[in-house]
Amino acid sequence: GLTARSGNRYDFKCNGVKNEKREDIFNFICKSENGRGENASFQVDVSFLATDYTKYGVLYRCVKTDTHFEDNVFLIFREKEPDENKVEEIKKTLRLE
């Protein structure tokens, strides 16, 4: 789960599969419920854009609901606190700045 700044807690459950046409994309159908009893269903598509297979990965996430669309690029690391110089080097190389 996730707790928002408002203090409201959100719980998520997602089921996903590898996309049949592109193996670098995974499609998820998710459901959320918050502390106020509000429920939502939404689709999340995740694409892996780059990785070195040992230390980092870059992924693109697209979230679609009935009324909302949001997309983001994430630079993720295995290390909890990666070297900041390495982060900047990867961002520059991949033009993520």
N, C-alpha and C positions, 0 to 999 in steps of 0.2 A: 504494500500500500504506500500511499504518499500523503503527507500532510501539507496542505496549502498554507500560505501566509495567513489566511483568515482563521486558521486553526481547524478548518474542516478536513476530515480524513476521507481519502478516496481509495477504494480497493478496485483493482483491475484484474480481469481474467481474459487471457488471449489464447486463441488457438490458431496455429499457422501452418502453412504448407509452402513448399518451394513452388514458384511459379512454373507452370507447364511449358511456357514459351521461352523463358529466360532463366537460366539457373543461378544468376547473380541476384535475383529478386525473390523475396519471401513475402507472402501475403498473409496478414493476420486479421481475424475478426475479433474485436475486443468488446467487452462489456465492463462498465464501471458503475459503482454505486458509492455515493458519498454519505457522510454522517447525517445528512438531512433526509435520507431516503430517496434521493433523486437517482434515477437510473439512466444510462445512455449506452447506445451501441454505436460503434464506429469501426472503420476499416483503417488499418495501418499497413503501408507497404514499405519495405526496407530493402535497399540496394547496397551492396558492398562495392565501394568505388575503388579502394586501394588498400593494400596491406603489405607488410613485410613478413607476415606469418609468424613473427616472434615477439615483437614489441608493440606494434600499433596497427590500427585499422581506421579507415575512413568510411562512414556510412551515411547514406541519404535516407531520410525518413519523411514519408508523406502520410498525413492523417486526414481522413475524409469523414465528415459527419453529414447529416442532412442539411445543415446550415453553415458549415464551417470547413475551411481547407487550411492546412498549415503544413509547411515543409521546412526541414532543417538539415544541415550537414553537421555531423558529429565527428570529431577526432578523438578516438578512444585509445587508451593505453592499458597494458596489463599491470604496469606499476601504479600504485596508488597515487604517488606524487612524482610524475616523470620530470626529467631534467628540462628546465624551461628553455634552454638553448636548443635542445633537440626538438621541442615542440615548435619553436619559431622556425627552425630549419625545415621541418616537414611542411608547415603551413606555407612557407615561401616556395618550396619546391612544387607543391601541389596547387599553388595560387589560391590559397584559402584566406588570404588577408583582405 
